[in-house]
């Protein structure tokens, strides 16, 4: 079953990949992909990070942040290295959505950096 957020994330993925390639990001190099997860509950987020780690993902330390309205939120990133390939990224997005759904945290999409 496809997640409701997948269509929006697929559109974002296509747009970001196209923008990076149009700007001249080196498609021959692997890109560092940061998948963003968050939750207002630290325990829930920590459990999600542990599940991700046990699934073999490179998980960054959870951090606390403050939203514009002053509310506290907790977040962590999963880091992957891969080519800037839309299909590979969409497969990864599906895995991240599944992880978020399974563990009760929010998947806030992904980002990467321009590669020379």
C-alpha positions as CSV (number, residue, x, y, z in Angstrom):
1,X,0.0,0.0,0.0
2,X,1.3,3.4,-0.9
3,X,1.6,6.1,1.8
4,X,-0.5,9.2,1.3
5,X,2.7,11.4,1.5
6,X,4.5,9.4,-1.2
7,X,3.1,11.4,-4.2
8,X,4.2,14.7,-2.7
9,X,7.6,13.3,-1.8
10,X,8.0,11.8,-5.3
11,X,7.2,15.2,-6.8
12,X,9.8,16.9,-4.5
13,X,12.4,14.2,-5.3
14,X,12.0,14.7,-9.1
15,X,12.2,18.5,-8.7
16,X,15.2,18.4,-6.4
17,X,17.1,15.9,-8.6
18,X,16.4,18.0,-11.7
19,X,17.4,21.2,-10.1
20,X,20.7,19.8,-8.8
21,X,21.5,18.3,-12.2
22,X,20.6,21.5,-14.0
23,X,22.9,23.4,-11.6
24,X,25.7,21.1,-12.6
25,X,25.9,18.8,-9.6
26,X,28.2,15.9,-10.5
27,X,25.9,13.0,-11.3
28,X,29.0,10.6,-11.4
29,X,29.6,11.1,-7.7
30,X,27.6,9.6,-4.8
31,X,25.7,12.3,-2.9
32,X,25.2,12.4,0.8
33,X,21.4,12.0,1.4
34,X,20.0,13.1,4.8
35,X,16.5,11.7,5.6
36,X,14.9,13.8,8.3
37,X,12.7,12.3,11.1
38,X,11.0,14.1,14.0
39,X,8.6,13.7,16.9
40,X,7.5,15.8,19.8
41,X,8.2,12.8,22.0
42,X,11.8,12.0,22.7
43,X,11.2,8.4,23.7
44,X,9.3,7.7,20.5
45,X,12.0,9.3,18.4
46,X,14.8,7.4,20.3
47,X,13.0,4.1,19.7
48,X,12.7,4.9,16.0
49,X,16.4,5.7,15.8
50,X,17.2,2.3,17.4
51,X,14.9,0.5,15.0
52,X,16.6,2.3,12.1
53,X,20.1,1.4,13.5
54,X,19.1,-2.3,13.8
55,X,17.9,-2.2,10.2
56,X,21.5,-1.2,9.2
57,X,21.0,2.5,8.6
58,X,23.6,5.2,9.6
59,X,21.7,7.1,12.2
60,X,22.8,10.5,13.5
61,X,22.4,11.4,17.2
62,X,18.9,12.7,18.1
63,X,18.7,16.4,18.7
64,X,16.3,18.8,20.3
65,X,15.0,21.8,18.4
66,X,12.5,24.6,19.0
67,X,9.8,25.3,16.5
68,X,8.8,28.9,15.6
69,X,5.8,28.6,18.0
70,X,8.2,27.7,20.9
71,X,7.2,24.1,21.0
72,X,10.1,21.5,21.4
73,X,10.6,18.8,18.9
74,X,13.2,16.0,18.6
75,X,14.8,15.0,15.4
76,X,17.4,12.7,13.8
77,X,18.7,12.0,10.3
78,X,19.5,8.8,8.5
79,X,22.5,9.3,6.3
80,X,23.0,7.4,3.0
81,X,25.5,7.7,0.2
82,X,24.2,7.1,-3.4
83,X,24.0,8.4,-6.9
84,X,21.6,11.2,-7.6
85,X,19.2,8.8,-9.2
86,X,15.4,9.4,-8.9
87,X,14.4,5.7,-8.9
88,X,17.0,4.9,-6.2
89,X,15.9,7.9,-4.1
90,X,12.2,7.0,-4.4
91,X,12.9,3.4,-3.3
92,X,14.7,4.9,-0.3
93,X,11.9,7.3,0.4
94,X,9.4,4.4,0.5
95,X,11.6,2.6,3.1
96,X,11.8,5.8,5.2
97,X,8.0,6.3,5.1
98,X,7.6,2.7,6.1
99,X,10.0,3.2,9.0
100,X,8.2,6.3,10.2
101,X,4.8,4.7,9.9
102,X,6.1,1.6,11.8
103,X,7.6,3.6,14.6
104,X,5.1,6.5,15.0
105,X,7.5,9.4,14.0
106,X,7.2,11.9,11.2
107,X,9.3,11.6,8.0
108,X,10.1,15.1,7.0
109,X,11.7,14.3,3.6
110,X,15.3,14.4,2.5
111,X,18.0,16.8,1.4
112,X,21.5,16.6,-0.1
113,X,24.4,18.8,-1.1
114,X,25.7,20.0,-4.4
115,X,28.7,17.9,-5.5
116,X,31.5,19.5,-7.6
